[in-house]
């Protein structure tokens, strides 16, 4: 089992996220790390208690990063960043 990095989408302050596209076991995945608010807006679904947990961590003064991923197709590799993520 080998993981191959196909592309990196650098961190941009305005976007508040960084992404990497990898190939693993014949499938391609996009992994994205960034601010919880920004990633929540990109995800089709999040856990029911997502916002509650984020609020709890924030009230404790903790720095929070979220992680999301999805499988992507070869066709999507050629799309602009905002359509990949």
ChimeraX attribute file (.defattr): number of C-alpha atoms within 10 A of each C-alpha:
attribute: neighborCount
match mode: 1-to-1
recipient: residues
	/A:1	6
	/A:2	8
	/A:3	11
	/A:4	12
	/A:5	13
	/A:6	13
	/A:7	13
	/A:8	14
	/A:9	16
	/A:10	10
	/A:11	13
	/A:12	10
	/A:13	9
	/A:14	6
	/A:15	12
	/A:16	15
	/A:17	21
	/A:18	18
	/A:19	21
	/A:20	17
	/A:21	23
	/A:22	19
	/A:23	17
	/A:24	13
	/A:25	9
	/A:26	9
	/A:27	11
	/A:28	20
	/A:29	17
	/A:30	22
	/A:31	18
	/A:32	21
	/A:33	18
	/A:34	21
	/A:35	17
	/A:36	19
	/A:37	13
	/A:38	14
	/A:39	21
	/A:40	18
	/A:41	10
	/A:42	14
	/A:43	12
	/A:44	7
	/A:45	8
	/A:46	13
	/A:47	9
	/A:48	8
	/A:49	9
	/A:50	11
	/A:51	14
	/A:52	11
	/A:53	12
	/A:54	17
	/A:55	12
	/A:56	11
	/A:57	13
	/A:58	12
	/A:59	9
	/A:60	8
	/A:61	9
	/A:62	10
	/A:63	9
	/A:64	11
	/A:65	14
	/A:66	15
	/A:67	15
	/A:68	17
	/A:69	15
	/A:70	13
	/A:71	12
	/A:72	17
	/A:73	12
	/A:74	9
	/A:75	8
	/A:76	12
	/A:77	16
	/A:78	10
	/A:79	11
	/A:80	9
	/A:81	11
	/A:82	8
	/A:83	9
	/A:84	17
	/A:85	23
